[in-house]
Amino acid sequence: MERAIGFVATADLVSHSTALLADSVDMLGDAIVYGFSLYVIGRGSVWIGRAALLKGVIMAAFGVGVGAHVIFKMAYGLVPTAEMMGVVGFLALIANLACLMLLWQHRGDDINMQSAWMCSRNDVIGNTGVLLSALAVHLTGSSWPDILIGLFIAIIFVRSAVAIIRDASRACSFSI
């Protein structure tokens, strides 16, 4: 997993893609929260709520970070490398579809598994966005498709984060 995250992060730096940045930070967050999700299995509702809360906070931070990258991209006008985006986006989509399929039957078990499934669902949406962005960048030679898809992915992160944090705060018996 660490190599995959490093590969996608390196591809982001080389290709100057906001969409790939969103994908790579999301993969890093998934590695962190999946490990914590496994740790809390069987530890009770408070720990399950804390795991979901951690996922929500990480997703919110990533959404804000990708939004900042969009502003940077707009200021400097870097056009991403469509070919790199396409290859990395496709490989990440295959990996994330496998994770989503593994989590599918457990998505309703509890808030912990629901939030893990939501993270994987967001990954698949993000990977599809990267592929669409790569195609649009290739056809137009513009950075705007990448910026718009990156912003869309950031909005998905923030919306999911708000839902997860709201549900997790109820599970932990406190409000945010």
C-alpha atoms as a printed R data frame, in Angstrom:
    type eleno elety resid chain resno       x      y       z
1   ATOM     1    CA   MET     A     1   0.000  0.000   0.000
2   ATOM     2    CA   GLU     A     2   2.826  2.412   0.862
3   ATOM     3    CA   ARG     A     3   4.368  1.899  -2.582
4   ATOM     4    CA   ALA     A     4   1.044  2.532  -4.286
5   ATOM     5    CA   ILE     A     5   0.563  5.747  -2.329
6   ATOM     6    CA   GLY     A     6   4.116  6.829  -3.146
7   ATOM     7    CA   PHE     A     7   3.604  6.030  -6.822
8   ATOM     8    CA   VAL     A     8   0.400  8.066  -7.078
9   ATOM     9    CA   ALA     A     9   1.923 10.964  -5.089
10  ATOM    10    CA   THR     A    10   5.005 10.968  -7.341
11  ATOM    11    CA   ALA     A    11   2.774 10.850 -10.420
12  ATOM    12    CA   ASP     A    12   0.923 13.885  -9.061
13  ATOM    13    CA   LEU     A    13   4.142 15.838  -8.638
14  ATOM    14    CA   VAL     A    14   5.420 14.881 -12.090
15  ATOM    15    CA   SER     A    15   2.132 15.458 -13.889
16  ATOM    16    CA   HIS     A    16   0.982 18.586 -11.951
17  ATOM    17    CA   SER     A    17  -2.504 17.103 -11.602
18  ATOM    18    CA   THR     A    18  -4.957 18.320  -8.983
19  ATOM    19    CA   ALA     A    19  -7.114 15.250  -9.565
20  ATOM    20    CA   LEU     A    20  -4.156 12.919  -8.924
21  ATOM    21    CA   LEU     A    21  -3.260 14.933  -5.820
22  ATOM    22    CA   ALA     A    22  -6.766 14.348  -4.523
23  ATOM    23    CA   ASP     A    23  -6.393 10.657  -5.283
24  ATOM    24    CA   SER     A    24  -3.009 10.320  -3.580
25  ATOM    25    CA   VAL     A    25  -3.968 12.109  -0.363
26  ATOM    26    CA   ASP     A    26  -7.148 10.071  -0.255
27  ATOM    27    CA   MET     A    27  -5.135  6.853  -0.563
28  ATOM    28    CA   LEU     A    28  -2.889  7.969   2.302
29  ATOM    29    CA   GLY     A    29  -5.914  8.733   4.449
30  ATOM    30    CA   ASP     A    30  -7.443  5.374   3.582
31  ATOM    31    CA   ALA     A    31  -4.301  3.543   4.683
32  ATOM    32    CA   ILE     A    32  -4.419  5.366   8.021
33  ATOM    33    CA   VAL     A    33  -8.117  4.926   8.681
34  ATOM    34    CA   TYR     A    34  -8.351  1.333   7.444
35  ATOM    35    CA   GLY     A    35  -5.642  0.368   9.905
36  ATOM    36    CA   PHE     A    36  -7.515  2.137  12.689
37  ATOM    37    CA   SER     A    37 -10.810  0.579  11.529
38  ATOM    38    CA   LEU     A    38  -9.325 -2.890  11.864
39  ATOM    39    CA   TYR     A    39  -7.972 -1.970  15.297
40  ATOM    40    CA   VAL     A    40 -11.391 -0.960  16.644
41  ATOM    41    CA   ILE     A    41 -13.344 -3.982  15.419
42  ATOM    42    CA   GLY     A    42 -14.927 -5.552  18.480
43  ATOM    43    CA   ARG     A    43 -13.897 -2.729  20.836
44  ATOM    44    CA   GLY     A    44 -17.337 -1.227  21.357
45  ATOM    45    CA   SER     A    45 -19.423  1.623  20.021
46  ATOM    46    CA   VAL     A    46 -17.292  4.450  21.436
47  ATOM    47    CA   TRP     A    47 -14.168  3.176  19.637
48  ATOM    48    CA   ILE     A    48 -16.170  2.585  16.462
49  ATOM    49    CA   GLY     A    49 -17.456  6.152  16.668
50  ATOM    50    CA   ARG     A    50 -13.924  7.454  17.207
51  ATOM    51    CA   ALA     A    51 -12.691  5.567  14.143
52  ATOM    52    CA   ALA     A    52 -15.438  7.080  12.027
53  ATOM    53    CA   LEU     A    53 -14.744 10.524  13.490
54  ATOM    54    CA   LEU     A    54 -11.063 10.176  12.565
55  ATOM    55    CA   LYS     A    55 -12.063  9.296   8.991
56  ATOM    56    CA   GLY     A    56 -14.346 12.311   8.807
57  ATOM    57    CA   VAL     A    57 -11.676 14.703  10.082
58  ATOM    58    CA   ILE     A    58  -9.077 13.306   7.658
59  ATOM    59    CA   MET     A    59 -11.505 13.562   4.736
60  ATOM    60    CA   ALA     A    60 -12.317 17.167   5.645
61  ATOM    61    CA   ALA     A    61  -8.624 18.057   5.845
62  ATOM    62    CA   PHE     A    62  -8.000 16.486   2.451
63  ATOM    63    CA   GLY     A    63 -10.903 18.389   0.946
64  ATOM    64    CA   VAL     A    64  -9.488 21.676   2.229
65  ATOM    65    CA   GLY     A    65  -5.966 20.730   1.024
66  ATOM    66    CA   VAL     A    66  -7.151 19.891  -2.473
67  ATOM    67    CA   GLY     A    67  -9.100 23.151  -2.537
68  ATOM    68    CA   ALA     A    68  -5.870 25.003  -1.717
69  ATOM    69    CA   HIS     A    69  -4.118 23.136  -4.550
70  ATOM    70    CA   VAL     A    70  -6.868 24.284  -6.926
71  ATOM    71    CA   ILE     A    71  -6.129 27.895  -5.964
72  ATOM    72    CA   PHE     A    72  -2.385 27.304  -6.524
73  ATOM    73    CA   LYS     A    73  -3.109 25.683  -9.889
74  ATOM    74    CA   MET     A    74  -5.272 28.587 -10.990
75  ATOM    75    CA   ALA     A    75  -2.565 31.073  -9.988
76  ATOM    76    CA   TYR     A    76   0.226 29.293 -11.896
77  ATOM    77    CA   GLY     A    77  -1.729 27.694 -14.742
78  ATOM    78    CA   LEU     A    78   0.185 24.401 -14.886
79  ATOM    79    CA   VAL     A    79  -1.271 21.988 -17.446
80  ATOM    80    CA   PRO     A    80  -1.097 18.385 -16.225
81  ATOM    81    CA   THR     A    81   0.264 15.472 -18.242
82  ATOM    82    CA   ALA     A    82  -2.849 13.675 -19.479
83  ATOM    83    CA   GLU     A    83  -1.098 10.393 -20.257
84  ATOM    84    CA   MET     A    84   0.323 10.040 -16.716
85  ATOM    85    CA   MET     A    85  -3.056 10.928 -15.248
86  ATOM    86    CA   GLY     A    86  -4.751  8.273 -17.375
87  ATOM    87    CA   VAL     A    87  -2.361  5.445 -16.522
88  ATOM    88    CA   VAL     A    88  -2.263  6.167 -12.790
89  ATOM    89    CA   GLY     A    89  -6.004  6.827 -12.636
90  ATOM    90    CA   PHE     A    90  -6.729  3.489 -14.331
91  ATOM    91    CA   LEU     A    91  -4.433  1.500 -12.018
92  ATOM    92    CA   ALA     A    92  -5.880  3.205  -8.948
93  ATOM    93    CA   LEU     A    93  -9.432  2.533 -10.189
94  ATOM    94    CA   ILE     A    94  -8.735 -1.201 -10.451
95  ATOM    95    CA   ALA     A    95  -7.316 -1.310  -6.909
96  ATOM    96    CA   ASN     A    96 -10.137  0.761  -5.443
97  ATOM    97    CA   LEU     A    97 -12.860 -1.258  -7.182
98  ATOM    98    CA   ALA     A    98 -11.400 -4.370  -5.545
99  ATOM    99    CA   CYS     A    99 -11.542 -2.671  -2.113
100 ATOM   100    CA   LEU     A   100 -15.097 -1.486  -2.728
101 ATOM   101    CA   MET     A   101 -16.200 -4.998  -3.661
102 ATOM   102    CA   LEU     A   102 -14.616 -6.414  -0.489
103 ATOM   103    CA   LEU     A   103 -16.414 -3.846   1.679
104 ATOM   104    CA   TRP     A   104 -19.762 -4.061  -0.143
105 ATOM   105    CA   GLN     A   105 -21.320 -6.751   2.068
106 ATOM   106    CA   HIS     A   106 -20.185 -4.984   5.280
107 ATOM   107    CA   ARG     A   107 -21.214 -1.420   4.411
108 ATOM   108    CA   GLY     A   108 -24.211 -1.566   6.749
109 ATOM   109    CA   ASP     A   109 -22.601 -3.409   9.678
110 ATOM   110    CA   ASP     A   110 -21.865 -0.304  11.785
111 ATOM   111    CA   ILE     A   111 -20.697  3.322  11.483
112 ATOM   112    CA   ASN     A   112 -17.089  2.153  11.218
113 ATOM   113    CA   MET     A   113 -17.703 -0.132   8.229
114 ATOM   114    CA   GLN     A   114 -20.126  2.359   6.690
115 ATOM   115    CA   SER     A   115 -17.470  5.070   6.772
116 ATOM   116    CA   ALA     A   116 -14.824  2.677   5.365
117 ATOM   117    CA   TRP     A   117 -17.194  1.805   2.533
118 ATOM   118    CA   MET     A   118 -17.882  5.506   1.944
119 ATOM   119    CA   CYS     A   119 -14.133  6.153   1.688
120 ATOM   120    CA   SER     A   120 -13.810  3.401  -0.937
121 ATOM   121    CA   ARG     A   121 -16.835  4.668  -2.831
122 ATOM   122    CA   ASN     A   122 -15.267  8.128  -2.909
123 ATOM   123    CA   ASP     A   123 -12.045  6.575  -4.219
124 ATOM   124    CA   VAL     A   124 -13.874  5.013  -7.165
125 ATOM   125    CA   ILE     A   125 -15.647  8.302  -7.897
126 ATOM   126    CA   GLY     A   126 -12.318 10.136  -7.678
127 ATOM   127    CA   ASN     A   127 -10.547  7.636  -9.947
128 ATOM   128    CA   THR     A   128 -13.311  7.938 -12.519
129 ATOM   129    CA   GLY     A   129 -12.959 11.706 -12.274
130 ATOM   130    CA   VAL     A   130  -9.197 11.445 -12.860
131 ATOM   131    CA   LEU     A   131  -9.818  9.394 -16.014
132 ATOM   132    CA   LEU     A   132 -12.399 11.859 -17.308
133 ATOM   133    CA   SER     A   133 -10.097 14.738 -16.463
134 ATOM   134    CA   ALA     A   134  -7.178 13.091 -18.263
135 ATOM   135    CA   LEU     A   135  -9.280 12.676 -21.387
136 ATOM   136    CA   ALA     A   136 -10.530 16.278 -21.230
137 ATOM   137    CA   VAL     A   137  -7.005 17.643 -20.613
138 ATOM   138    CA   HIS     A   138  -5.743 15.619 -23.574
139 ATOM   139    CA   LEU     A   139  -8.504 16.899 -25.860
140 ATOM   140    CA   THR     A   140  -8.358 20.541 -24.784
141 ATOM   141    CA   GLY     A   141  -4.726 21.078 -23.748
142 ATOM   142    CA   SER     A   142  -6.107 23.063 -20.802
143 ATOM   143    CA   SER     A   143  -5.711 22.636 -17.050
144 ATOM   144    CA   TRP     A   144  -9.356 23.566 -16.396
145 ATOM   145    CA   PRO     A   145 -10.778 20.029 -16.630
146 ATOM   146    CA   ASP     A   146  -8.230 18.890 -14.029
147 ATOM   147    CA   ILE     A   147  -8.986 21.874 -11.800
148 ATOM   148    CA   LEU     A   148 -12.741 21.282 -12.018
149 ATOM   149    CA   ILE     A   149 -12.468 17.539 -11.348
150 ATOM   150    CA   GLY     A   150 -10.059 18.192  -8.460
151 ATOM   151    CA   LEU     A   151 -12.532 20.681  -7.013
152 ATOM   152    CA   PHE     A   152 -15.379 18.197  -7.487
153 ATOM   153    CA   ILE     A   153 -13.382 15.518  -5.628
154 ATOM   154    CA   ALA     A   154 -12.637 18.008  -2.828
155 ATOM   155    CA   ILE     A   155 -16.363 18.765  -2.504
156 ATOM   156    CA   ILE     A   156 -17.132 15.029  -2.292
157 ATOM   157    CA   PHE     A   157 -14.531 14.720   0.504
158 ATOM   158    CA   VAL     A   158 -16.020 17.583   2.477
159 ATOM   159    CA   ARG     A   159 -19.638 16.438   2.043
160 ATOM   160    CA   SER     A   160 -18.770 12.885   3.067
161 ATOM   161    CA   ALA     A   161 -16.710 14.215   5.975
162 ATOM   162    CA   VAL     A   162 -19.630 16.257   7.292
163 ATOM   163    CA   ALA     A   163 -21.956 13.216   7.123
164 ATOM   164    CA   ILE     A   164 -19.415 10.918   8.787
165 ATOM   165    CA   ILE     A   165 -18.547 13.437  11.519
166 ATOM   166    CA   ARG     A   166 -22.240 14.011  12.242
167 ATOM   167    CA   ASP     A   167 -22.927 10.263  12.549
168 ATOM   168    CA   ALA     A   168 -19.726  9.621  14.495
169 ATOM   169    CA   SER     A   169 -20.455 12.403  16.959
170 ATOM   170    CA   ARG     A   170 -23.806 10.774  17.692
171 ATOM   171    CA   ALA     A   171 -22.084  7.417  18.190
172 ATOM   172    CA   CYS     A   172 -19.534  9.013  20.535
173 ATOM   173    CA   SER     A   173 -22.305 10.864  22.427
174 ATOM   174    CA   PHE     A   174 -21.054 14.363  21.794
175 ATOM   175    CA   SER     A   175 -21.850 17.003  19.216
176 ATOM   176    CA   ILE     A   176 -19.742 18.998  16.814
